């Protein structure tokens, strides 16, 4: 059972309805399913319920989405940083903390990787050019693994990945190491090394749910099943 965090939108439209909705792009649950897992959507909830929620899961995905509130990492808001999503920030930070304490396998995707870094005391670059080429359209770029990393064990070759982001890791959070870079030296993946007392933890800056490569999600599902 792989839990995936979701958006909470004030207005969403489907059929004849226009209502507040907890939603998730279909690529996320489909990728979990194709990788052999059961997908469970986790809408924002009371952060005090995070540990109870994680206890029912075998693995956790923190999905992509809006920019993390810069106040979460002690920075002033840049004019190019998007609106905050305080309920989602609080819920997902609590989920990450609970997963780390329980050693539940954890995958952060795009915003999820950034929030993992922030949860561990890291900071973010609030804007960079070239990684979101057109508004609302996923681009692609090459990612190269750091030899010897967990990610390199999953995807050893230079790989073209679907990407859409304008922020990135700046200072690494405590316990994290870089496991992949883009050609322009932007951090593209982070992880916790496999040492005693730590579980399976990986963050990727790109969007595997928008591509056909299932290796990263399959690795999470395999870790969750072990």
C-alpha atoms as one frame of an Amber mdcrd trajectory, in Angstrom:
protein
   0.000   0.000   0.000   1.642   3.229  -1.225   0.172   6.492   0.034   0.438
   9.529  -2.273  -0.123  13.065  -0.993  -2.620  15.208  -2.891  -3.559  18.752
  -3.739  -6.395  20.567  -1.979  -7.973  22.963  -4.487 -10.613  25.586  -3.698
 -12.280  24.996  -7.082 -12.109  22.051  -9.447 -14.495  21.281 -12.290 -15.733
  17.941 -13.586 -19.047  17.109 -15.249 -21.670  19.512 -13.930 -19.738  20.144
 -10.690 -17.452  22.943  -9.580 -16.420  22.254  -5.994 -13.540  22.220  -3.558
 -11.585  19.035  -4.255  -8.702  16.890  -3.096  -7.085  15.819  -6.340  -4.033
  14.195  -7.849  -2.856  13.887 -11.474  -3.707  10.369 -12.604  -0.086   9.639
 -13.531   0.807   9.133  -9.858  -1.602   6.315  -8.965  -1.121   4.748 -12.393
   2.646   4.631 -11.912   2.234   3.074  -8.465  -0.137   0.487  -9.933   2.088
  -0.294 -12.923   5.014  -0.763 -10.523   3.044  -3.388  -8.589   1.714  -1.305
  -5.695  -1.716  -0.317  -4.418  -2.227   3.462  -4.498  -3.965   5.368  -1.694
  -4.598   9.117  -1.989  -3.758  11.161   1.126  -5.544  14.542   1.159  -4.318
  17.201   3.591  -5.336  16.366   7.155  -4.507  17.331  10.725  -0.703  16.978
  11.051  -1.272  15.224  14.387  -2.710  12.304  12.405   0.383  11.809  10.242
   1.949   9.057  12.354  -1.341   7.146  12.463  -1.644   7.481   8.685   1.912
   6.382   7.924   1.501   3.376  10.247  -1.124   2.011   7.826   1.156   2.364
   4.777   4.013   0.310   3.377   5.450   3.238   1.412   4.899   6.968   0.946
   5.117   9.325  -2.038   5.139  13.100  -1.517   3.858  14.401  -4.835   4.756
  17.475  -6.868   2.827  20.711  -6.589   3.104  24.347  -5.493   6.195  26.075
  -4.140   7.107  25.428  -0.515   6.511  28.480   1.701   9.978  30.125   2.081
   9.174  30.797   5.750   9.553  27.034   6.244  13.284  27.367   5.542  13.825
  30.819   7.031  13.941  32.801   3.770  12.207  35.916   2.555   9.733  35.334
  -0.258  11.049  36.018  -3.747   8.681  37.836  -6.151   8.906  34.745  -8.403
   7.848  32.274  -5.699   4.290  31.030  -6.092   1.449  31.273  -3.550   1.819
  29.269  -0.357  -0.199  26.138   0.380   0.005  26.157   4.191  -2.315  23.193
   4.842  -0.421  21.039   2.393   2.997  22.146   3.686   2.033  21.303   7.271
   0.499  17.927   6.381   3.307  16.763   4.122   6.034  17.869   6.524   4.276
  15.838   9.218   4.030  12.836   6.865   7.738  13.080   6.048   8.665  13.274
   9.723   6.473  10.288  10.555   7.875   8.236   7.666  11.465   8.982   8.676
  10.800   8.016  12.285   9.022   4.813  11.253  11.588   4.014   8.529   8.764
   3.774   6.010  10.137   3.850   2.430   9.748   7.410   1.153   9.905   8.924
  -2.328   9.697  12.692  -2.861   8.817  13.895  -6.362   9.698  17.476  -7.413
   8.065  19.555  -4.626   8.241  16.361  -2.559  12.027  16.271  -2.884  12.248
  19.965  -2.030  10.025  19.511   1.022  12.101  16.526   2.166  15.163  18.764
   2.017  13.376  21.509   3.974  12.097  19.010   6.564  15.721  18.118   7.300
  16.875  21.721   7.666  17.892  22.438   4.071  17.099  25.453   1.904  15.885
  26.059  -1.657  16.824  28.224  -4.615  13.587  30.124  -5.165  13.974  30.560
  -8.911  16.139  29.198 -11.697  15.691  29.302 -15.450  15.676  26.478 -17.954
  13.867  23.692 -16.099  10.305  24.750 -16.958  10.580  25.773 -20.582   6.901
  26.520 -21.227   4.124  27.241 -18.734   2.001  24.145 -18.200   4.140  21.920
 -20.440   6.593  19.271 -19.227  10.020  19.416 -20.817  12.868  16.906 -20.732
  16.516  17.062 -19.786  19.345  14.689 -18.979  20.126  13.516 -15.441  23.348
  11.791 -14.416  23.609   9.621 -11.315  26.364   9.981  -8.731  28.349   6.715
  -8.813  27.770   4.501  -5.798  24.463   6.124  -4.838  21.176   4.306  -4.348
  19.818   6.117  -7.393  22.778   4.941  -9.498  21.886   1.400  -8.500  18.380
   1.974  -9.894  19.226   4.014 -13.017  22.962   3.728 -13.747  22.975   5.448
 -17.144  22.474   9.112 -18.096  18.724   9.364 -18.541  16.319  11.861 -20.128
  13.583  12.701 -17.628  10.294  14.649 -17.746  10.657  17.838 -15.716   8.757
  20.968 -14.743  10.157  23.081 -11.907  11.660  26.496 -11.233  13.082  25.839
  -7.768  15.817  23.506  -6.589  17.829  22.349  -3.591  20.340  24.903  -2.312
  21.786  23.794   1.050  21.314  20.090   1.706  19.252  18.954   4.660  20.906
  16.979   7.454  21.617  13.388   6.505  20.963  13.846   2.789  23.481  13.350
  -0.007  23.196  14.266  -3.674  22.627  11.264  -5.930  22.069  12.902  -9.351
  22.754  16.164 -11.166  21.550  17.875 -14.324  24.126  19.056 -16.860  23.937
  22.581 -15.395  24.867  21.167 -11.937  21.341  21.556 -10.511  20.694  18.878
  -7.885  18.284  16.370  -9.430  18.125  13.646  -6.776  18.886  13.336  -3.066
  18.860  10.345  -0.762  19.740   9.071   2.670  22.638   6.603   2.510  21.852
   3.008   3.416  23.271   2.887   6.935  22.000   1.395  10.178  18.926   3.107
  11.562  17.790   4.683   8.277  15.155   3.507   5.860  14.770   3.813   2.088
  14.614   7.551   1.312  14.941   9.100  -2.155  13.903  12.401  -3.698  13.868
  13.168  -7.423  13.424  16.616  -8.922  11.698  15.341 -12.067   8.293  13.723
 -12.666   8.534   9.952 -13.240   4.722   9.787 -13.357   4.869  11.683 -16.671
   7.151   9.139 -18.357   7.407   5.437 -19.088  10.420   4.589 -16.908   9.091
   2.734 -13.871  12.423   1.947 -12.237  12.296   4.574  -9.484   8.720   3.750
  -8.491   9.374   0.021  -8.785  12.324   0.420  -6.401  10.043   2.141  -3.870
   7.406  -0.580  -4.175  10.052  -3.286  -3.753  11.408  -1.536  -0.647   7.863
  -1.241   0.714   7.251  -4.951   0.177  10.450  -6.099   1.870
